[in-house]
Amino acid sequence: MKAKPIRTSIDLPRDLHRRLREAAARKGCSARQLILAGIRRAVNDVTAVRPRRRLRLDPPIVHAAGRKPFDLNNEQIYRLIEFP
């Protein structure tokens, strides 16, 4: 079953609209086809943004069992953790 298209509208600056029509004429297609190709390309190129780095806890502040490996005060904790 073919998906039903959704109609939308955008306001383009006059100069950009003129250049769009010229580009479509040079490529031998309609402005609509050129716009759809650009949107498809933009949507397909999007990749998930990954954080630059993860918070490192070497040595760990809290063991997996939930017990503190040693007593730390706030100042010592802040020295152990790298904040961006």
C-alpha positions, -999 to 999 in steps of 0.1 A, spaced: 0 0 0 14 33 -10 18 59 17 -4 90 13 17 122 9 14 150 33 12 185 19 33 212 36 44 247 27 75 268 33 83 304 27 114 309 6 133 341 -1 126 353 -36 163 349 -47 165 313 -34 132 304 -51 146 317 -84 179 298 -80 159 266 -71 138 269 -103 170 275 -124 188 245 -108 158 223 -115 157 234 -151 194 227 -155 189 192 -141 158 186 -161 135 179 -132 109 198 -113 116 220 -82 95 195 -62 118 166 -72 149 187 -64 135 196 -29 125 160 -22 160 148 -32 176 173 -9 153 164 21 160 127 15 198 133 15 196 154 46 175 129 65 197 99 55 229 117 64 218 123 100 238 101 124 234 97 161 253 122 181 276 104 206 290 121 237 326 131 233 337 110 263 323 92 292 328 100 328 358 80 341 358 66 376 393 52 380 394 41 408 357 36 413 342 56 441 315 30 449 320 -7 444 294 -27 426 283 -42 459 274 -6 470 301 -2 496 326 26 496 362 13 488 375 40 512 363 71 529 364 102 507 354 137 514 339 160 487 372 176 479 388 143 472 359 132 450 361 163 429 398 157 423 391 121 411 363 131 387 371 150 355 344 175 348 341 188 312 
